[in-house]
Amino acid sequence: MYRKVLVAADGKEDAIRLAEVARELCAGHPGSRVTVLHVLPPPVPPNLHNPFVPAVGVGDDVLLLGEANARKELEEARQLLAEAGIEADTDVAVGAPGEEICRYAQNGGYELIIIGRRGLGRLQEVLLGSVSEYVLRHIRLPVLIVQQPKEAPARQAAG
């Protein structure tokens, strides 16, 4: 059984959904530890030719606020794991999501990565890239990819 698991989540709902998967994998295995990680994209400096918009740097309040909000969103997932008797914590990184997840997992000595997948079409994946695909191709650890459920089509009201 995996004793150190990294859950790479994209927001609150994703974190809860993936934490439930981690809970099922780690339940009944004392000593399991799960970290729920969210990666914020780096701030993009505005056009340097615009004197009315200051550049955003790593230490600016916008980034600090983003990190605080991300940690708050991950808290419910951490509690879900803790209530199941699993040691759990949360963390936030800043950078390109695929690269940061791989770096975090390697540096942290994780044994498994659990990550979601939105189910973009092939064209969207080619154009936008896929974080789960990146992680799968660039890390030498087991990766569990959990497909996001498709939304049910909206029902029309009987009238």
N, C-alpha and C positions, 0 to 999 in steps of 0.2 A: 504494500500500500504506500501511497505517496504521503510523505510526512510534511513536505513544505510545498504549498500550492500557491501559484499566483493567478488571481482572477483579474483579467484585464477588461475593464468595463467602460462603456461609453455612456455615462449618465446614470441616473438613479434607477430607472426601470431595468436597464440592462444589468446593473450591479445586483439588483435583487434577484433577477432571473438566473444569473450565473452563480450567485451565492447559493441558491437552492440546489444547483447541480453539485457544487463543491460540498455542500452539507451532506448530500446523499453519498458522495464518494468517501467522505472522511468520517461519517457517523460511525461510532463504535470503534474507532481507532485512536486510542489515547495518544496524545503527543502530536497530533496533526496540527499544523499551523497554516492559516490562509491569510494572504494579504490581498485586499481588494485595491486595485490600482486604476487611477484614471489619468490619462495623459492629455494635458491641455496643449493646444497648438501654440507655438511661440508667437509673441506679438509681432505683427507685421508693421514695420515703420511706414508711416504715410509718405507720400511723395515728398522728397526733401525740398522740392521747389515751392512748396506751399507754406508760406510764413505764418499762416493762421492755424495750422495744425501741428502741434509739437510732436516730435518722434516719441514712440513708446519704448521704454527700455525695460530690461529684466527686473529692475527693482521698483518699478512704478506701481502705484496703487491699483491700477487696473488689473495687473497680474496678481497682486496679493489678494485682491477681492475675488478674482476668479478661482484661486487656489482655496480660499476659505469656503466659497460656495460649493466647490467640487467636494471638499472634505465633508461638508454638511450633507450633501446628496448621497455619499457613500455610507453614512452612519447606519442607516436602516439595514443595509446588507451586512455590516459588521455585527450588528445586534442579532440578526437572524442566525448567524454562525455561532455567536457566543451563547445564545440560548440553547443551542444543540450541543454545548460543551466543547466547542472547537475554539482554540485560541485564534483570535482574528484581530487584524488591524487594517488600517487604510493608509493610503499614501497617494500623493499627487506628484506627477512629474511634468516637465515642460519640454516640448520638442516635437519632432516628427513621431507620431504614435507608434508605428511599426519598429522604428529604430530604438525608441525609448523602452518599449516593452521588452525587446530582446536584450538591451543593455541591462535593464533592471533585473531580469530573470537570471542572466549570467552572473552579474555581480552579487546577487543575493543568494545564490546557491539553491535556487528553486528546482524542484524535480518534475513539475508539471505546470503547464500554462492552460488555463481555461479562458477561451475568448469567444465572443459572439460573432455572428456573421449576419449581415442584413439581407443577403440574398439579392444583391444588385444583379442586373442582367450582365451578360458577358461584355457588351459594349460599354456599359457604365464602369465595370471593373477595369477595362482597358484604359478608359479615359481618366477615371478618378483614382484608380488603384484600390486595392483592398488591403486593409490592415491585417486581417487574418491570413491572407495569402502571403503577405510579406513575412509575417512571423513564421509561418510554416516553412517558408523557403530559406530563412536566414538563421534559424536556431537549431541546435542539436539536442533538443529536449522533446519529450512527448508534448503534443499540443492537442487539446480537446476543443474542437470547434463546434459550438452550439448554434444551430440555425435559428434565427429569429422567426417566431411563428408569423404566418401571413395573416393579415387582417381579414376578417370575414366581410364579404360584400354587404354594403348597407341595404337593409330591407326597406322597401317602399311601404309607406303607410296605406292601409286599406281605407278606401274612402268612398 
